[in-house]
Amino acid sequence: MSQGPQFVGLDVGGTTMKAAVVDDRGIPAIAVVMDTLPKRGQEAGLETMCECIRRAVAAANLSMGQIAAIGVVTPGPMDIPAGMILDPANLKPWLNVPVRDHVHKTFGILTAYQNDANAAAYGEYWVGAGRESKSMVMFTLGTGIGGGIIIDDRILEGQHSHGGELGHTRIELRDGRACGCGRRGCLEAWGSATSVVKRTREALETAPDSSLLDERVKKGEELTARVVFGAADLGDPLAVRIVDETAYVLAVGATNMMHTIDPDMIVFGGGMTAAGDPFLEQIRHYVRQLALPVPGAKTLVRFAALGSDAGFIGAAGCGRQLYRRHKGLV
């Protein structure tokens, strides 16, 4: 670790939480992972967060007194200015949890609080795929679609802490495919890993002989987005169509952000990026078709670089931002 200020980033998820000390250059020490166990209640959850922070500091061979600031990120919904997670679907039964204040009071150290997708985007902007950019939009592709928008080193949080909810931008005008949020026509309903599987199952039900995937499903093999992408790589016609459709709708989402934000870069992260460069090239192809000529030619479209570390690195980056503001460095 460098001799400059040190920051802790903690990324809290519904199953596990992950923390590490990160230095002023964005280089992390050894990360610590603990089970979140949300059903034990929010008081136990808050103490687990603090213990994870302590273990991360110990893993870096530092003391709490050497930490300049802490960043904690959680899934939403949340009130970012208040530092509070409100009613998270994957952290039941937590309700109106004062995350920032609890961590700050426990350690007496400057503490920042942020949405997990926003923080992952900031991590990529700071030291990942977007480190050369001044403005970046990130889509996180997984069970759902998360997002984050960074402009001139600032996260676009929005007036009500809901900025960057890119998965719930609407891409169908009427009715549309059902989304997990309870609405219809969202980008997430078409472009997530969950949607890849759902659309494949629907296609197999209507035309089971259209794909070798039908035989694999009947044998009891689990159908996942990875399996669908693998079948597409082997030329399976149905899988090829599903993957191409997915690339197209993600390009629609990217183009909408390009025409709204006009960023230097669009970054795609999350598990679906394991599909590799051919999938990225498909997205780029459709972006060039859909976008206005100048942003279509000049906006870089990349996959993320930090993997699952983006969350805690971005969390530490948020703590670093707070520290720099406190010291009058920005």
Short mmCIF file of the C-alpha atoms (twelve columns), coordinates in Angstrom:
data_MODEL
# 
_entry.id   MODEL 
# 
loop_
_atom_site.group_PDB 
_atom_site.id 
_atom_site.type_symbol 
_atom_site.label_atom_id 
_atom_site.label_alt_id 
_atom_site.label_comp_id 
_atom_site.label_asym_id 
_atom_site.label_seq_id 
_atom_site.Cartn_x 
_atom_site.Cartn_y 
_atom_site.Cartn_z 
_atom_site.pdbx_PDB_model_num 
ATOM 1   C CA . MET A 1   0.000   0.000   0.000   1 
ATOM 2   C CA . SER A 2   1.114   3.568   -0.665  1 
ATOM 3   C CA . GLN A 3   1.976   5.959   2.180   1 
ATOM 4   C CA . GLY A 4   -0.792  8.422   1.269   1 
ATOM 5   C CA . PRO A 5   -4.318  8.471   2.734   1 
ATOM 6   C CA . GLN A 6   -6.060  5.116   3.033   1 
ATOM 7   C CA . PHE A 7   -9.762  4.478   2.539   1 
ATOM 8   C CA . VAL A 8   -12.103 1.578   3.275   1 
ATOM 9   C CA . GLY A 9   -14.755 0.564   0.791   1 
ATOM 10  C CA . LEU A 10  -17.617 -1.708  1.881   1 
ATOM 11  C CA . ASP A 11  -20.044 -3.160  -0.686  1 
ATOM 12  C CA . VAL A 12  -23.121 -4.666  0.996   1 
ATOM 13  C CA . GLY A 13  -25.183 -7.180  -0.970  1 
ATOM 14  C CA . GLY A 14  -28.156 -9.355  -0.143  1 
ATOM 15  C CA . THR A 15  -26.017 -12.490 0.309   1 
ATOM 16  C CA . THR A 16  -22.527 -11.259 1.149   1 
ATOM 17  C CA . MET A 17  -20.660 -8.044  1.834   1 
ATOM 18  C CA . LYS A 18  -17.124 -7.301  0.681   1 
ATOM 19  C CA . ALA A 19  -14.653 -4.745  2.026   1 
ATOM 20  C CA . ALA A 20  -11.052 -3.718  1.474   1 
ATOM 21  C CA . VAL A 21  -8.664  -0.872  2.155   1 
ATOM 22  C CA . VAL A 22  -7.946  1.093   -1.026  1 
ATOM 23  C CA . ASP A 23  -5.144  3.618   -1.346  1 
ATOM 24  C CA . ASP A 24  -5.218  7.075   -2.907  1 
ATOM 25  C CA . ARG A 25  -4.349  5.633   -6.329  1 
ATOM 26  C CA . GLY A 26  -7.269  3.182   -6.236  1 
ATOM 27  C CA . ILE A 27  -5.137  0.119   -5.501  1 
ATOM 28  C CA . PRO A 28  -6.878  -2.309  -3.106  1 
ATOM 29  C CA . ALA A 29  -5.423  -4.435  -0.352  1 
ATOM 30  C CA . ILE A 30  -6.750  -7.913  0.415   1 
ATOM 31  C CA . ALA A 31  -10.557 -8.000  0.353   1 
ATOM 32  C CA . VAL A 32  -12.635 -9.527  3.161   1 
ATOM 33  C CA . VAL A 33  -16.006 -11.217 2.531   1 
ATOM 34  C CA . MET A 34  -18.686 -11.876 5.156   1 
ATOM 35  C CA . ASP A 35  -22.221 -13.251 4.981   1 
ATOM 36  C CA . THR A 36  -24.839 -10.505 5.204   1 
ATOM 37  C CA . LEU A 37  -27.556 -12.713 6.775   1 
ATOM 38  C CA . PRO A 38  -30.238 -10.018 6.534   1 
ATOM 39  C CA . LYS A 39  -32.899 -12.133 8.244   1 
ATOM 40  C CA . ARG A 40  -31.058 -11.671 11.544  1 
ATOM 41  C CA . GLY A 41  -32.299 -8.079  11.464  1 
ATOM 42  C CA . GLN A 42  -30.834 -4.686  10.751  1 
ATOM 43  C CA . GLU A 43  -29.044 -4.196  14.071  1 
ATOM 44  C CA . ALA A 44  -27.094 -7.395  13.486  1 
ATOM 45  C CA . GLY A 45  -26.556 -6.275  9.886   1 
ATOM 46  C CA . LEU A 46  -25.060 -2.954  10.982  1 
ATOM 47  C CA . GLU A 47  -22.679 -4.700  13.348  1 
ATOM 48  C CA . THR A 48  -21.642 -7.124  10.592  1 
ATOM 49  C CA . MET A 49  -20.841 -4.128  8.389   1 
ATOM 50  C CA . CYS A 50  -18.609 -2.670  11.092  1 
ATOM 51  C CA . GLU A 51  -16.913 -6.008  11.701  1 
ATOM 52  C CA . CYS A 52  -16.252 -6.401  7.979   1 
ATOM 53  C CA . ILE A 53  -14.627 -2.956  7.978   1 
ATOM 54  C CA . ARG A 54  -12.469 -3.883  10.988  1 
ATOM 55  C CA . ARG A 55  -11.337 -7.112  9.314   1 
ATOM 56  C CA . ALA A 56  -10.510 -5.295  6.076   1 
ATOM 57  C CA . VAL A 57  -8.324  -2.817  7.963   1 
ATOM 58  C CA . ALA A 58  -6.610  -5.656  9.806   1 
ATOM 59  C CA . ALA A 59  -6.056  -7.512  6.518   1 
ATOM 60  C CA . ALA A 60  -4.198  -4.443  5.239   1 
ATOM 61  C CA . ASN A 61  -2.004  -4.435  8.391   1 
ATOM 62  C CA . LEU A 62  -3.350  -1.027  9.374   1 
ATOM 63  C CA . SER A 63  -5.178  0.420   12.365  1 
ATOM 64  C CA . MET A 64  -8.461  2.323   12.243  1 
ATOM 65  C CA . GLY A 65  -6.525  5.460   13.120  1 
ATOM 66  C CA . GLN A 66  -4.759  5.231   9.748   1 
ATOM 67  C CA . ILE A 67  -8.018  5.322   7.772   1 
ATOM 68  C CA . ALA A 68  -8.910  8.714   6.289   1 
ATOM 69  C CA . ALA A 69  -12.490 7.899   5.286   1 
ATOM 70  C CA . ILE A 70  -14.938 5.049   4.793   1 
ATOM 71  C CA . GLY A 71  -17.365 4.484   1.938   1 
ATOM 72  C CA . VAL A 72  -20.367 2.177   2.360   1 
ATOM 73  C CA . VAL A 73  -22.634 1.174   -0.516  1 
ATOM 74  C CA . THR A 74  -25.848 -0.826  -0.494  1 
ATOM 75  C CA . PRO A 75  -28.631 -1.697  -2.912  1 
ATOM 76  C CA . GLY A 76  -31.637 0.634   -2.961  1 
ATOM 77  C CA . PRO A 77  -34.131 2.131   -2.489  1 
ATOM 78  C CA . MET A 78  -32.375 4.684   -0.340  1 
ATOM 79  C CA . ASP A 79  -32.119 8.275   0.777   1 
ATOM 80  C CA . ILE A 80  -28.529 9.103   -0.105  1 
ATOM 81  C CA . PRO A 81  -28.383 12.568  1.555   1 
ATOM 82  C CA . ALA A 82  -29.739 11.045  4.779   1 
ATOM 83  C CA . GLY A 83  -27.377 8.056   4.533   1 
ATOM 84  C CA . MET A 84  -30.291 5.647   4.929   1 
ATOM 85  C CA . ILE A 85  -31.400 2.465   3.204   1 
ATOM 86  C CA . LEU A 86  -35.212 2.457   3.094   1 
ATOM 87  C CA . ASP A 87  -36.949 -0.811  2.180   1 
ATOM 88  C CA . PRO A 88  -34.571 -3.052  0.207   1 
ATOM 89  C CA . ALA A 89  -36.147 -6.061  -1.504  1 
ATOM 90  C CA . ASN A 90  -33.068 -8.265  -1.049  1 
ATOM 91  C CA . LEU A 91  -32.347 -7.218  2.543   1 
ATOM 92  C CA . LYS A 92  -35.708 -7.941  4.187   1 
ATOM 93  C CA . PRO A 93  -36.709 -7.207  6.955   1 
ATOM 94  C CA . TRP A 94  -34.433 -4.124  7.048   1 
ATOM 95  C CA . LEU A 95  -36.369 -0.869  7.049   1 
ATOM 96  C CA . ASN A 96  -35.116 2.740   7.255   1 
ATOM 97  C CA . VAL A 97  -31.609 1.732   8.360   1 
ATOM 98  C CA . PRO A 98  -29.257 4.660   9.246   1 
ATOM 99  C CA . VAL A 99  -26.190 3.078   7.644   1 
ATOM 100 C CA . ARG A 100 -23.947 6.136   7.329   1 
ATOM 101 C CA . ASP A 101 -24.600 7.507   10.802  1 
ATOM 102 C CA . HIS A 102 -24.073 4.140   12.469  1 
ATOM 103 C CA . VAL A 103 -20.729 3.529   10.768  1 
ATOM 104 C CA . HIS A 104 -19.602 7.114   11.411  1 
ATOM 105 C CA . LYS A 105 -20.525 6.961   15.110  1 
ATOM 106 C CA . THR A 106 -18.880 3.558   15.526  1 
ATOM 107 C CA . PHE A 107 -15.503 4.614   14.146  1 
ATOM 108 C CA . GLY A 108 -15.522 8.415   14.356  1 
ATOM 109 C CA . ILE A 109 -14.261 8.527   10.760  1 
ATOM 110 C CA . LEU A 110 -15.668 10.435  7.787   1 
ATOM 111 C CA . THR A 111 -18.215 8.125   6.133   1 
ATOM 112 C CA . ALA A 112 -19.780 8.358   2.676   1 
ATOM 113 C CA . TYR A 113 -22.899 6.460   1.613   1 
ATOM 114 C CA . GLN A 114 -23.915 5.577   -1.934  1 
ATOM 115 C CA . ASN A 115 -26.002 3.299   -4.139  1 
ATOM 116 C CA . ASP A 116 -24.106 0.128   -5.072  1 
ATOM 117 C CA . ALA A 117 -24.546 0.486   -8.837  1 
ATOM 118 C CA . ASN A 118 -23.491 4.146   -8.699  1 
ATOM 119 C CA . ALA A 119 -20.415 3.138   -6.727  1 
ATOM 120 C CA . ALA A 120 -19.479 0.371   -9.168  1 
ATOM 121 C CA . ALA A 121 -19.737 2.915   -11.967 1 
ATOM 122 C CA . TYR A 122 -17.538 5.324   -10.016 1 
ATOM 123 C CA . GLY A 123 -14.953 2.606   -9.436  1 
ATOM 124 C CA . GLU A 124 -14.751 1.949   -13.172 1 
ATOM 125 C CA . TYR A 125 -14.577 5.697   -13.842 1 
ATOM 126 C CA . TRP A 126 -11.827 6.232   -11.265 1 
ATOM 127 C CA . VAL A 127 -9.438  3.350   -11.975 1 
ATOM 128 C CA . GLY A 128 -11.194 0.950   -14.353 1 
ATOM 129 C CA . ALA A 129 -12.430 1.001   -17.935 1 
ATOM 130 C CA . GLY A 130 -13.390 4.682   -17.729 1 
ATOM 131 C CA . ARG A 131 -10.223 6.044   -16.145 1 
ATOM 132 C CA . GLU A 132 -9.390  8.026   -19.311 1 
ATOM 133 C CA . SER A 133 -12.831 9.626   -19.494 1 
ATOM 134 C CA . LYS A 134 -14.407 12.759  -18.035 1 
ATOM 135 C CA . SER A 135 -17.956 11.420  -18.341 1 
ATOM 136 C CA . MET A 136 -19.175 7.845   -18.344 1 
ATOM 137 C CA . VAL A 137 -22.401 5.862   -18.265 1 
ATOM 138 C CA . MET A 138 -22.292 2.296   -16.971 1 
ATOM 139 C CA . PHE A 139 -24.840 -0.497  -17.364 1 
ATOM 140 C CA . THR A 140 -24.429 -3.452  -14.975 1 
ATOM 141 C CA . LEU A 141 -25.861 -6.598  -16.575 1 
ATOM 142 C CA . GLY A 142 -26.946 -9.351  -14.223 1 
ATOM 143 C CA . THR A 143 -30.181 -10.633 -12.724 1 
ATOM 144 C CA . GLY A 144 -31.411 -7.111  -13.393 1 
ATOM 145 C CA . ILE A 145 -29.776 -4.068  -14.943 1 
ATOM 146 C CA . GLY A 146 -28.158 -1.485  -12.706 1 
ATOM 147 C CA . GLY A 147 -26.592 1.732   -13.813 1 
ATOM 148 C CA . GLY A 148 -24.513 4.730   -12.920 1 
ATOM 149 C CA . ILE A 149 -23.750 8.086   -14.512 1 
ATOM 150 C CA . ILE A 150 -20.528 9.984   -13.769 1 
ATOM 151 C CA . ILE A 151 -19.913 13.499  -15.064 1 
ATOM 152 C CA . ASP A 152 -16.736 15.425  -14.192 1 
ATOM 153 C CA . ASP A 153 -15.960 13.189  -11.197 1 
ATOM 154 C CA . ARG A 154 -19.478 13.502  -9.766  1 
ATOM 155 C CA . ILE A 155 -22.081 10.770  -9.466  1 
ATOM 156 C CA . LEU A 156 -25.472 11.772  -10.807 1 
ATOM 157 C CA . GLU A 157 -27.583 10.850  -7.771  1 
ATOM 158 C CA . GLY A 158 -30.739 12.716  -8.755  1 
ATOM 159 C CA . GLN A 159 -33.045 14.810  -6.606  1 
ATOM 160 C CA . HIS A 160 -34.637 11.766  -4.959  1 
ATOM 161 C CA . SER A 161 -31.632 9.376   -4.885  1 
ATOM 162 C CA . HIS A 162 -32.898 7.579   -8.013  1 
ATOM 163 C CA . GLY A 163 -30.497 8.913   -10.632 1 
ATOM 164 C CA . GLY A 164 -28.946 6.291   -12.887 1 
ATOM 165 C CA . GLU A 165 -31.765 3.716   -12.693 1 
ATOM 166 C CA . LEU A 166 -30.939 2.773   -16.258 1 
ATOM 167 C CA . GLY A 167 -32.557 -0.665  -16.137 1 
ATOM 168 C CA . HIS A 168 -35.925 0.985   -15.690 1 
ATOM 169 C CA . THR A 169 -35.757 3.359   -18.613 1 
ATOM 170 C CA . ARG A 170 -38.645 2.448   -20.878 1 
ATOM 171 C CA . ILE A 171 -37.944 1.050   -24.340 1 
ATOM 172 C CA . GLU A 172 -41.504 -0.027  -25.265 1 
ATOM 173 C CA . LEU A 173 -44.250 2.547   -25.668 1 
ATOM 174 C CA . ARG A 174 -47.356 0.477   -24.919 1 
ATOM 175 C CA . ASP A 175 -47.826 -2.414  -22.523 1 
ATOM 176 C CA . GLY A 176 -44.578 -4.283  -23.097 1 
ATOM 177 C CA . ARG A 177 -42.743 -7.119  -21.427 1 
ATOM 178 C CA . ALA A 178 -43.220 -7.373  -17.658 1 
ATOM 179 C CA . CYS A 179 -40.278 -6.208  -15.540 1 
ATOM 180 C CA . GLY A 180 -39.319 -7.328  -12.050 1 
ATOM 181 C CA . CYS A 181 -40.061 -3.822  -10.807 1 
ATOM 182 C CA . GLY A 182 -43.769 -4.413  -11.482 1 
ATOM 183 C CA . ARG A 183 -43.901 -2.187  -14.555 1 
ATOM 184 C CA . ARG A 184 -43.718 -3.033  -18.234 1 
ATOM 185 C CA . GLY A 185 -41.436 -2.220  -21.125 1 
ATOM 186 C CA . CYS A 186 -38.273 -1.558  -19.095 1 
ATOM 187 C CA . LEU A 187 -34.815 -2.136  -20.536 1 
ATOM 188 C CA . GLU A 188 -34.251 -4.666  -17.744 1 
ATOM 189 C CA . ALA A 189 -37.221 -6.706  -18.982 1 
ATOM 190 C CA . TRP A 190 -35.370 -7.231  -22.274 1 
ATOM 191 C CA . GLY A 191 -31.644 -6.923  -21.618 1 
ATOM 192 C CA . SER A 192 -30.907 -8.678  -18.299 1 
ATOM 193 C CA . ALA A 193 -29.618 -12.211 -17.801 1 
ATOM 194 C CA . THR A 194 -33.012 -13.092 -16.336 1 
ATOM 195 C CA . SER A 195 -34.656 -11.911 -19.543 1 
ATOM 196 C CA . VAL A 196 -32.270 -13.905 -21.728 1 
ATOM 197 C CA . VAL A 197 -33.401 -17.072 -19.942 1 
ATOM 198 C CA . LYS A 198 -37.082 -16.104 -19.906 1 
ATOM 199 C CA . ARG A 199 -37.200 -15.227 -23.603 1 
ATOM 200 C CA . THR A 200 -35.395 -18.454 -24.467 1 
ATOM 201 C CA . ARG A 201 -37.896 -20.522 -22.464 1 
ATOM 202 C CA . GLU A 202 -40.798 -18.735 -24.153 1 
ATOM 203 C CA . ALA A 203 -39.338 -19.483 -27.570 1 
ATOM 204 C CA . LEU A 204 -38.790 -23.141 -26.688 1 
ATOM 205 C CA . GLU A 205 -42.408 -23.468 -25.557 1 
ATOM 206 C CA . THR A 206 -43.740 -22.201 -28.883 1 
ATOM 207 C CA . ALA A 207 -41.189 -23.922 -31.133 1 
ATOM 208 C CA . PRO A 208 -39.334 -26.669 -29.230 1 
ATOM 209 C CA . ASP A 209 -37.685 -28.064 -32.367 1 
ATOM 210 C CA . SER A 210 -36.023 -24.731 -33.146 1 
ATOM 211 C CA . SER A 211 -33.073 -25.331 -30.854 1 
ATOM 212 C CA . LEU A 212 -30.869 -28.033 -29.381 1 
ATOM 213 C CA . LEU A 213 -31.395 -26.234 -26.076 1 
ATOM 214 C CA . ASP A 214 -34.807 -27.891 -25.832 1 
ATOM 215 C CA . GLU A 215 -33.213 -31.329 -25.511 1 
ATOM 216 C CA . ARG A 216 -30.787 -30.073 -22.867 1 
ATOM 217 C CA . VAL A 217 -33.611 -28.537 -20.852 1 
ATOM 218 C CA . LYS A 218 -35.668 -31.741 -21.056 1 
ATOM 219 C CA . LYS A 219 -32.656 -33.634 -19.663 1 
ATOM 220 C CA . GLY A 220 -32.787 -31.400 -16.622 1 
ATOM 221 C CA . GLU A 221 -29.864 -29.111 -17.436 1 
ATOM 222 C CA . GLU A 222 -30.244 -25.689 -15.877 1 
ATOM 223 C CA . LEU A 223 -30.905 -22.992 -18.442 1 
ATOM 224 C CA . THR A 224 -28.787 -19.922 -17.744 1 
ATOM 225 C CA . ALA A 225 -27.719 -16.911 -19.752 1 
ATOM 226 C CA . ARG A 226 -24.240 -18.459 -19.967 1 
ATOM 227 C CA . VAL A 227 -25.727 -21.615 -21.520 1 
ATOM 228 C CA . VAL A 228 -27.681 -19.546 -24.054 1 
ATOM 229 C CA . PHE A 229 -24.608 -17.515 -25.020 1 
ATOM 230 C CA . GLY A 230 -22.580 -20.717 -25.300 1 
ATOM 231 C CA . ALA A 231 -25.180 -22.214 -27.619 1 
ATOM 232 C CA . ALA A 232 -25.072 -19.047 -29.718 1 
ATOM 233 C CA . ASP A 233 -21.302 -19.409 -30.051 1 
ATOM 234 C CA . LEU A 234 -21.941 -22.890 -31.487 1 
ATOM 235 C CA . GLY A 235 -24.401 -21.482 -34.027 1 
ATOM 236 C CA . ASP A 236 -27.697 -22.629 -32.468 1 
ATOM 237 C CA . PRO A 237 -30.286 -20.563 -34.420 1 
ATOM 238 C CA . LEU A 238 -32.578 -19.756 -31.481 1 
ATOM 239 C CA . ALA A 239 -29.693 -18.808 -29.193 1 
ATOM 240 C CA . VAL A 240 -28.166 -16.659 -31.941 1 
ATOM 241 C CA . ARG A 241 -31.479 -14.794 -32.279 1 
ATOM 242 C CA . ILE A 242 -31.832 -14.267 -28.520 1 
ATOM 243 C CA . VAL A 243 -28.279 -12.951 -28.164 1 
ATOM 244 C CA . ASP A 244 -28.657 -10.668 -31.176 1 
ATOM 245 C CA . GLU A 245 -31.933 -9.314  -29.774 1 
ATOM 246 C CA . THR A 246 -30.234 -8.697  -26.425 1 
ATOM 247 C CA . ALA A 247 -27.371 -6.807  -28.061 1 
ATOM 248 C CA . TYR A 248 -29.897 -4.678  -29.921 1 
ATOM 249 C CA . VAL A 249 -31.917 -3.658  -26.858 1 
ATOM 250 C CA . LEU A 250 -28.737 -2.856  -24.912 1 
ATOM 251 C CA . ALA A 251 -27.655 -0.682  -27.820 1 
ATOM 252 C CA . VAL A 252 -31.039 1.070   -27.593 1 
ATOM 253 C CA . GLY A 253 -30.376 1.767   -23.897 1 
ATOM 254 C CA . ALA A 254 -26.850 2.970   -24.634 1 
ATOM 255 C CA . THR A 255 -28.007 5.202   -27.473 1 
ATOM 256 C CA . ASN A 256 -30.688 6.788   -25.307 1 
ATOM 257 C CA . MET A 257 -28.009 7.703   -22.757 1 
ATOM 258 C CA . MET A 258 -25.676 8.956   -25.487 1 
ATOM 259 C CA . HIS A 259 -28.391 11.270  -26.784 1 
ATOM 260 C CA . THR A 260 -29.185 12.460  -23.234 1 
ATOM 261 C CA . ILE A 261 -25.767 12.720  -21.538 1 
ATOM 262 C CA . ASP A 262 -23.356 12.702  -24.506 1 
ATOM 263 C CA . PRO A 263 -20.660 10.938  -22.451 1 
ATOM 264 C CA . ASP A 264 -17.098 10.087  -23.404 1 
ATOM 265 C CA . MET A 265 -17.800 6.429   -22.775 1 
ATOM 266 C CA . ILE A 266 -20.468 3.744   -22.300 1 
ATOM 267 C CA . VAL A 267 -19.349 0.813   -20.137 1 
ATOM 268 C CA . PHE A 268 -21.093 -2.530  -19.717 1 
ATOM 269 C CA . GLY A 269 -20.288 -4.563  -16.608 1 
ATOM 270 C CA . GLY A 270 -21.718 -7.554  -14.751 1 
ATOM 271 C CA . GLY A 271 -21.908 -11.269 -15.362 1 
ATOM 272 C CA . MET A 272 -23.131 -11.119 -18.949 1 
ATOM 273 C CA . THR A 273 -19.863 -9.565  -20.079 1 
ATOM 274 C CA . ALA A 274 -18.441 -13.086 -19.794 1 
ATOM 275 C CA . ALA A 275 -19.931 -13.520 -23.290 1 
ATOM 276 C CA . GLY A 276 -16.785 -11.754 -24.461 1 
ATOM 277 C CA . ASP A 277 -15.765 -9.544  -27.360 1 
ATOM 278 C CA . PRO A 278 -18.209 -10.943 -29.962 1 
ATOM 279 C CA . PHE A 279 -21.147 -9.768  -27.821 1 
ATOM 280 C CA . LEU A 280 -19.523 -6.379  -27.278 1 
ATOM 281 C CA . GLU A 281 -19.018 -6.030  -31.029 1 
ATOM 282 C CA . GLN A 282 -22.709 -6.794  -31.600 1 
ATOM 283 C CA . ILE A 283 -23.680 -4.008  -29.203 1 
ATOM 284 C CA . ARG A 284 -21.253 -1.616  -30.894 1 
ATOM 285 C CA . HIS A 285 -22.665 -2.534  -34.310 1 
ATOM 286 C CA . TYR A 286 -26.194 -1.590  -33.264 1 
ATOM 287 C CA . VAL A 287 -25.028 1.556   -31.471 1 
ATOM 288 C CA . ARG A 288 -23.485 2.749   -34.724 1 
ATOM 289 C CA . GLN A 289 -26.783 2.051   -36.503 1 
ATOM 290 C CA . LEU A 290 -28.998 3.746   -33.896 1 
ATOM 291 C CA . ALA A 291 -26.980 6.728   -32.686 1 
ATOM 292 C CA . LEU A 292 -26.631 10.119  -34.276 1 
ATOM 293 C CA . PRO A 293 -23.473 10.207  -36.418 1 
ATOM 294 C CA . VAL A 294 -21.180 12.223  -34.120 1 
ATOM 295 C CA . PRO A 295 -21.819 10.418  -30.804 1 
ATOM 296 C CA . GLY A 296 -22.082 7.137   -32.697 1 
ATOM 297 C CA . ALA A 297 -18.562 7.638   -34.015 1 
ATOM 298 C CA . LYS A 298 -16.936 9.257   -30.994 1 
ATOM 299 C CA . THR A 299 -18.460 7.571   -27.915 1 
ATOM 300 C CA . LEU A 300 -16.325 4.655   -26.732 1 
ATOM 301 C CA . VAL A 301 -18.243 1.463   -25.859 1 
ATOM 302 C CA . ARG A 302 -16.343 -0.939  -23.596 1 
ATOM 303 C CA . PHE A 303 -16.705 -3.752  -21.106 1 
ATOM 304 C CA . ALA A 304 -15.879 -3.026  -17.458 1 
ATOM 305 C CA . ALA A 305 -12.408 -3.851  -16.128 1 
ATOM 306 C CA . LEU A 306 -12.736 -4.315  -12.352 1 
ATOM 307 C CA . GLY A 307 -15.174 -7.224  -12.143 1 
ATOM 308 C CA . SER A 308 -16.786 -7.767  -8.742  1 
ATOM 309 C CA . ASP A 309 -14.203 -5.465  -7.106  1 
ATOM 310 C CA . ALA A 310 -15.795 -2.374  -8.699  1 
ATOM 311 C CA . GLY A 311 -18.276 -1.998  -5.846  1 
ATOM 312 C CA . PHE A 312 -15.873 -1.764  -2.934  1 
ATOM 313 C CA . ILE A 313 -13.293 0.175   -4.959  1 
ATOM 314 C CA . GLY A 314 -15.996 2.653   -5.929  1 
ATOM 315 C CA . ALA A 315 -17.178 2.793   -2.314  1 
ATOM 316 C CA . ALA A 316 -13.650 3.671   -1.219  1 
ATOM 317 C CA . GLY A 317 -13.558 6.250   -4.026  1 
ATOM 318 C CA . CYS A 318 -16.699 7.852   -2.583  1 
ATOM 319 C CA . GLY A 319 -14.977 8.000   0.804   1 
ATOM 320 C CA . ARG A 320 -11.961 9.562   -0.916  1 
ATOM 321 C CA . GLN A 321 -14.176 12.199  -2.531  1 
ATOM 322 C CA . LEU A 322 -15.652 13.089  0.865   1 
ATOM 323 C CA . TYR A 323 -12.176 13.292  2.428   1 
ATOM 324 C CA . ARG A 324 -10.893 15.554  -0.350  1 
ATOM 325 C CA . ARG A 325 -13.868 17.881  0.007   1 
ATOM 326 C CA . HIS A 326 -13.381 17.966  3.774   1 
ATOM 327 C CA . LYS A 327 -9.719  18.884  3.312   1 
ATOM 328 C CA . GLY A 328 -10.539 21.522  0.699   1 
ATOM 329 C CA . LEU A 329 -8.635  19.613  -1.995  1 
ATOM 330 C CA . VAL A 330 -11.460 19.928  -4.556  1 
# 
